[in-house]
Amino acid sequence: MTVYYKQAIENLEEEINKLHFEQSDLLVSYEKAIKLILAKTSELKQHVLDVGFKNQQEEIYFFKHWLKR
């Protein structure tokens, strides 16, 4: 499961970085970034609901480390 979260966050970071290069208007770039973040958050939430965590340690690690990024 950790690999899934890591990949999802890395993909989100890449997509946001692309927005900054593609858009000259910062406001438009920020609006698109917010939409991407909300979509990815929803996707991660659904994945957690569907798959869950292996154990309590994995859940704690997720909320302490992955969500801080």
N, CA, C and O atoms as a GROMACS GRO file, in nm:
protein
  276
    1MET      N    1   0.082  -0.119   0.000
    1MET     CA    2   0.000   0.000   0.000
    1MET      C    3   0.086   0.126   0.000
    1MET      O    4   0.050   0.225  -0.063
    2THR      N    5   0.198   0.123   0.067
    2THR     CA    6   0.286   0.239   0.073
    2THR      C    7   0.331   0.281  -0.066
    2THR      O    8   0.342   0.401  -0.094
    3VAL      N    9   0.357   0.186  -0.152
    3VAL     CA   10   0.399   0.216  -0.289
    3VAL      C   11   0.289   0.294  -0.361
    3VAL      O   12   0.318   0.388  -0.435
    4TYR      N   13   0.165   0.255  -0.340
    4TYR     CA   14   0.052   0.324  -0.403
    4TYR      C   15   0.048   0.471  -0.361
    4TYR      O   16   0.034   0.559  -0.446
    5TYR      N   17   0.061   0.497  -0.231
    5TYR     CA   18   0.055   0.635  -0.182
    5TYR      C   19   0.172   0.716  -0.234
    5TYR      O   20   0.156   0.830  -0.277
    6LYS      N   21   0.290   0.656  -0.230
    6LYS     CA   22   0.409   0.726  -0.278
    6LYS      C   23   0.392   0.765  -0.425
    6LYS      O   24   0.421   0.878  -0.463
    7GLN      N   25   0.347   0.671  -0.505
    7GLN     CA   26   0.328   0.698  -0.648
    7GLN      C   27   0.220   0.804  -0.671
    7GLN      O   28   0.237   0.891  -0.756
    8ALA      N   29   0.112   0.796  -0.596
    8ALA     CA   30   0.003   0.894  -0.611
    8ALA      C   31   0.050   1.034  -0.578
    8ALA      O   32   0.017   1.129  -0.649
    9ILE      N   33   0.127   1.049  -0.472
    9ILE     CA   34   0.176   1.181  -0.432
    9ILE      C   35   0.280   1.232  -0.531
    9ILE      O   36   0.280   1.350  -0.564
   10GLU      N   37   0.368   1.144  -0.577
   10GLU     CA   38   0.467   1.186  -0.677
   10GLU      C   39   0.399   1.230  -0.806
   10GLU      O   40   0.439   1.330  -0.867
   11ASN      N   41   0.296   1.158  -0.849
   11ASN     CA   42   0.222   1.197  -0.969
   11ASN      C   43   0.155   1.332  -0.951
   11ASN      O   44   0.156   1.415  -1.042
   12LEU      N   45   0.097   1.354  -0.835
   12LEU     CA   46   0.033   1.482  -0.806
   12LEU      C   47   0.135   1.596  -0.811
   12LEU      O   48   0.108   1.701  -0.869
   13GLU      N   49   0.250   1.575  -0.750
   13GLU     CA   50   0.354   1.678  -0.751
   13GLU      C   51   0.399   1.708  -0.894
   13GLU      O   52   0.421   1.824  -0.929
   14GLU      N   53   0.413   1.606  -0.976
   14GLU     CA   54   0.453   1.626  -1.116
   14GLU      C   55   0.347   1.705  -1.193
   14GLU      O   56   0.380   1.795  -1.269
   15GLU      N   57   0.221   1.670  -1.172
   15GLU     CA   58   0.112   1.740  -1.241
   15GLU      C   59   0.107   1.887  -1.200
   15GLU      O   60   0.085   1.975  -1.283
   16ILE      N   61   0.128   1.914  -1.072
   16ILE     CA   62   0.127   2.053  -1.025
   16ILE      C   63   0.246   2.129  -1.083
   16ILE      O   64   0.231   2.244  -1.124
   17ASN      N   65   0.361   2.066  -1.087
   17ASN     CA   66   0.478   2.131  -1.146
   17ASN      C   67   0.456   2.163  -1.294
   17ASN      O   68   0.498   2.269  -1.341
   18LYS      N   69   0.391   2.074  -1.366
   18LYS     CA   70   0.361   2.098  -1.507
   18LYS      C   71   0.271   2.220  -1.523
   18LYS      O   72   0.287   2.300  -1.616
   19LEU      N   73   0.176   2.234  -1.432
   19LEU     CA   74   0.084   2.349  -1.439
   19LEU      C   75   0.160   2.481  -1.431
   19LEU      O   76   0.127   2.576  -1.503
   20HIS      N   77   0.259   2.486  -1.346
   20HIS     CA   78   0.335   2.611  -1.328
   20HIS      C   79   0.411   2.648  -1.455
   20HIS      O   80   0.431   2.766  -1.483
   21PHE      N   81   0.452   2.548  -1.531
   21PHE     CA   82   0.524   2.577  -1.656
   21PHE      C   83   0.429   2.607  -1.771
   21PHE      O   84   0.461   2.685  -1.860
   22GLU      N   85   0.311   2.545  -1.769
   22GLU     CA   86   0.216   2.562  -1.879
   22GLU      C   87   0.137   2.692  -1.869
   22GLU      O   88   0.102   2.751  -1.971
   23GLN      N   89   0.110   2.737  -1.749
   23GLN     CA   90   0.026   2.854  -1.728
   23GLN      C   91   0.109   2.978  -1.698
   23GLN      O   92   0.199   2.974  -1.614
   24SER      N   93   0.079   3.085  -1.766
   24SER     CA   94   0.147   3.211  -1.735
   24SER      C   95   0.067   3.288  -1.630
   24SER      O   96   0.124   3.372  -1.559
   25ASP      N   97  -0.062   3.261  -1.619
   25ASP     CA   98  -0.148   3.326  -1.521
   25ASP      C   99  -0.145   3.244  -1.392
   25ASP      O  100  -0.193   3.130  -1.389
   26LEU      N  101  -0.089   3.301  -1.286
   26LEU     CA  102  -0.076   3.228  -1.160
   26LEU      C  103  -0.211   3.188  -1.101
   26LEU      O  104  -0.225   3.079  -1.046
   27LEU      N  105  -0.308   3.276  -1.112
   27LEU     CA  106  -0.439   3.245  -1.055
   27LEU      C  107  -0.500   3.121  -1.121
   27LEU      O  108  -0.555   3.035  -1.053
   28VAL      N  109  -0.491   3.113  -1.251
   28VAL     CA  110  -0.542   2.996  -1.324
   28VAL      C  111  -0.465   2.872  -1.282
   28VAL      O  112  -0.523   2.765  -1.264
   29SER      N  113  -0.335   2.886  -1.269
   29SER     CA  114  -0.250   2.774  -1.228
   29SER      C  115  -0.289   2.724  -1.089
   29SER      O  116  -0.299   2.604  -1.067
   30TYR      N  117  -0.312   2.816  -0.997
   30TYR     CA  118  -0.351   2.778  -0.861
   30TYR      C  119  -0.488   2.712  -0.858
   30TYR      O  120  -0.510   2.615  -0.785
   31GLU      N  121  -0.582   2.765  -0.937
   31GLU     CA  122  -0.715   2.704  -0.942
   31GLU      C  123  -0.708   2.561  -0.994
   31GLU      O  124  -0.774   2.472  -0.940
   32LYS      N  125  -0.629   2.539  -1.097
   32LYS     CA  126  -0.613   2.404  -1.151
   32LYS      C  127  -0.543   2.312  -1.051
   32LYS      O  128  -0.578   2.195  -1.039
   33ALA      N  129  -0.445   2.366  -0.979
   33ALA     CA  130  -0.374   2.287  -0.878
   33ALA      C  131  -0.469   2.244  -0.767
   33ALA      O  132  -0.464   2.130  -0.721
   34ILE      N  133  -0.556   2.335  -0.725
   34ILE     CA  134  -0.653   2.301  -0.621
   34ILE      C  135  -0.746   2.190  -0.669
   34ILE      O  136  -0.776   2.098  -0.593
   35LYS      N  137  -0.792   2.199  -0.793
   35LYS     CA  138  -0.878   2.094  -0.847
   35LYS      C  139  -0.807   1.959  -0.852
   35LYS      O  140  -0.866   1.856  -0.820
   36LEU      N  141  -0.679   1.961  -0.891
   36LEU     CA  142  -0.601   1.837  -0.893
   36LEU      C  143  -0.586   1.778  -0.753
   36LEU      O  144  -0.601   1.657  -0.733
   37ILE      N  145  -0.557   1.864  -0.657
   37ILE     CA  146  -0.539   1.819  -0.518
   37ILE      C  147  -0.668   1.759  -0.464
   37ILE      O  148  -0.666   1.654  -0.400
   38LEU      N  149  -0.780   1.825  -0.489
   38LEU     CA  150  -0.909   1.773  -0.442
   38LEU      C  151  -0.941   1.639  -0.507
   38LEU      O  152  -0.990   1.547  -0.441
   39ALA      N  153  -0.914   1.627  -0.635
   39ALA     CA  154  -0.940   1.501  -0.705
   39ALA      C  155  -0.852   1.389  -0.651
   39ALA      O  156  -0.900   1.278  -0.628
   40LYS      N  157  -0.724   1.417  -0.631
   40LYS     CA  158  -0.632   1.315  -0.580
   40LYS      C  159  -0.666   1.277  -0.436
   40LYS      O  160  -0.657   1.160  -0.399
   41THR      N  161  -0.706   1.374  -0.356
   41THR     CA  162  -0.746   1.347  -0.218
   41THR      C  163  -0.868   1.255  -0.216
   41THR      O  164  -0.874   1.160  -0.137
   42SER      N  165  -0.962   1.283  -0.302
   42SER     CA  166  -1.082   1.199  -0.312
   42SER      C  167  -1.045   1.057  -0.356
   42SER      O  168  -1.098   0.959  -0.303
   43GLU      N  169  -0.953   1.047  -0.451
   43GLU     CA  170  -0.908   0.916  -0.499
   43GLU      C  171  -0.837   0.838  -0.388
   43GLU      O  172  -0.861   0.718  -0.371
   44LEU      N  173  -0.751   0.906  -0.312
   44LEU     CA  174  -0.681   0.840  -0.202
   44LEU      C  175  -0.780   0.795  -0.094
   44LEU      O  176  -0.767   0.686  -0.038
   45LYS      N  177  -0.877   0.880  -0.064
   45LYS     CA  178  -0.977   0.845   0.036
   45LYS      C  179  -1.052   0.719  -0.006
   45LYS      O  180  -1.073   0.629   0.074
   46GLN      N  181  -1.092   0.713  -0.132
   46GLN     CA  182  -1.165   0.597  -0.182
   46GLN      C  183  -1.078   0.472  -0.176
   46GLN      O  184  -1.126   0.363  -0.145
   47HIS      N  185  -0.950   0.488  -0.207
   47HIS     CA  186  -0.858   0.374  -0.202
   47HIS      C  187  -0.846   0.322  -0.059
   47HIS      O  188  -0.847   0.201  -0.036
   48VAL      N  189  -0.835   0.412   0.037
   48VAL     CA  190  -0.826   0.372   0.178
   48VAL      C  191  -0.954   0.300   0.219
   48VAL      O  192  -0.948   0.199   0.289
   49LEU      N  193  -1.068   0.351   0.177
   49LEU     CA  194  -1.195   0.286   0.212
   49LEU      C  195  -1.207   0.148   0.149
   49LEU      O  196  -1.259   0.055   0.211
   50ASP      N  197  -1.159   0.134   0.026
   50ASP     CA  198  -1.169   0.006  -0.045
   50ASP      C  199  -1.068  -0.096   0.006
   50ASP      O  200  -1.102  -0.213   0.026
   51VAL      N  201  -0.944  -0.052   0.025
   51VAL     CA  202  -0.836  -0.145   0.057
   51VAL      C  203  -0.803  -0.147   0.206
   51VAL      O  204  -0.776  -0.253   0.262
   52GLY      N  205  -0.807  -0.032   0.269
   52GLY     CA  206  -0.773  -0.022   0.410
   52GLY      C  207  -0.622  -0.028   0.431
   52GLY      O  208  -0.544  -0.018   0.336
   53PHE      N  209  -0.583  -0.043   0.555
   53PHE     CA  210  -0.442  -0.052   0.592
   53PHE      C  211  -0.413  -0.194   0.639
   53PHE      O  212  -0.502  -0.264   0.688
   54LYS      N  213  -0.287  -0.236   0.624
   54LYS     CA  214  -0.248  -0.371   0.669
   54LYS      C  215  -0.260  -0.383   0.820
   54LYS      O  216  -0.307  -0.484   0.873
   55ASN      N  217  -0.218  -0.277   0.888
   55ASN     CA  218  -0.220  -0.278   1.034
   55ASN      C  219  -0.221  -0.133   1.084
   55ASN      O  220  -0.219  -0.038   1.006
   56GLN      N  221  -0.225  -0.120   1.215
   56GLN     CA  222  -0.232   0.013   1.275
   56GLN      C  223  -0.105   0.094   1.249
   56GLN      O  224  -0.112   0.215   1.232
   57GLN      N  225   0.009   0.028   1.245
   57GLN     CA  226   0.135   0.097   1.219
   57GLN      C  227   0.136   0.162   1.081
   57GLN      O  228   0.182   0.274   1.065
   58GLU      N  229   0.084   0.091   0.981
   58GLU     CA  230   0.077   0.147   0.846
   58GLU      C  231  -0.016   0.268   0.843
   58GLU      O  232   0.014   0.367   0.775
   59GLU      N  233  -0.125   0.261   0.914
   59GLU     CA  234  -0.219   0.373   0.919
   59GLU      C  235  -0.154   0.495   0.985
   59GLU      O  236  -0.167   0.607   0.935
   60ILE      N  237  -0.086   0.474   1.095
   60ILE     CA  238  -0.018   0.584   1.165
   60ILE      C  239   0.089   0.645   1.077
   60ILE      O  240   0.101   0.767   1.069
   61TYR      N  241   0.167   0.561   1.011
   61TYR     CA  242   0.272   0.610   0.922
   61TYR      C  243   0.212   0.696   0.811
   61TYR      O  244   0.266   0.801   0.777
   62PHE      N  245   0.102   0.651   0.754
   62PHE     CA  246   0.037   0.726   0.646
   62PHE      C  247   0.000   0.866   0.693
   62PHE      O  248   0.032   0.965   0.626
   63PHE      N  249  -0.068   0.876   0.806
   63PHE     CA  250  -0.115   1.006   0.851
   63PHE      C  251  -0.003   1.094   0.904
   63PHE      O  252  -0.012   1.217   0.897
   64LYS      N  253   0.103   1.035   0.957
   64LYS     CA  254   0.215   1.115   1.007
   64LYS      C  255   0.308   1.162   0.896
   64LYS      O  256   0.359   1.274   0.902
   65HIS      N  257   0.330   1.079   0.796
   65HIS     CA  258   0.434   1.110   0.698
   65HIS      C  259   0.381   1.147   0.560
   65HIS      O  260   0.425   1.247   0.503
   66TRP      N  261   0.289   1.070   0.504
   66TRP     CA  262   0.245   1.096   0.367
   66TRP      C  263   0.161   1.222   0.358
   66TRP      O  264   0.172   1.296   0.260
   67LEU      N  265   0.078   1.247   0.456
   67LEU     CA  266  -0.010   1.363   0.446
   67LEU      C  267   0.062   1.494   0.479
   67LEU      O  268   0.008   1.601   0.451
   68LYS      N  269   0.180   1.487   0.537
   68LYS     CA  270   0.257   1.608   0.565
   68LYS      C  271   0.317   1.668   0.440
   68LYS      O  272   0.347   1.787   0.436
   69ARG      N  273   0.335   1.586   0.339
   69ARG     CA  274   0.400   1.633   0.216
   69ARG      C  275   0.309   1.729   0.150
   69ARG      O  276   0.342   1.782   0.044
   0.00000   0.00000   0.00000
